[in-house]
Amino acid sequence: MKRGQISQIFIWITAIIVMGLVLYFGAKTAFKLKDSGNQVVLLKEIQNLKDEVEKYYYLDKGSSKKITLGFPSEITYICFSNGKALAKNKDIEEGIEFLIKEEAKKTDGNNLFLIPLSSFEETAFFIPYLKHESDNLLCVQNGKTITIESKGDHVNIKI
């Protein structure tokens, strides 16, 4: 082999290594960007629900509105609690009953839970004025419609 041929092999090996690193870090960044986008969609949906509940809290008693839940696709159920509710649905993740009981001990415990609990870093939220009046946990599939209704001193949520 000639000297030029040997140096050309090293150039090709270096080029392949550099291309591999670019692909690896590019894919890693793309997945992080997707996760960040889903987090933004989640927080925007939570904020929209908070805004609607607050708006209906100040409206006349009996005012109501239907809202379609549009959370990221990783979320299968959105559960609403009054702090004492227990899950009756076998499809709902085990462990949420414990989580709800722990939240009920707090003065401003969370009243909205996203299932699966491992779908995002934060899956429990507090929505002011929102109360679920039933004794059971109200879990709604993502993409379904709920109704919020002003009760004067709080906003009730129902299917």
Secondary structure, 3 states (H helix, E strand, C coil): CCHHHHHHHHHHHHHHHHHHHHHHHHHHHHHHHHHHHHHHHHHHHHHHHHHHHHHHHCCCCCCEEEEECCCCCCCCEEEECCCCCECCCCCCCCCHHHHHHHHHCCCCCCCEEEECCCCCCCCEECCCCEECCCCECEEEECCCEEEEEECCCCEEEEC
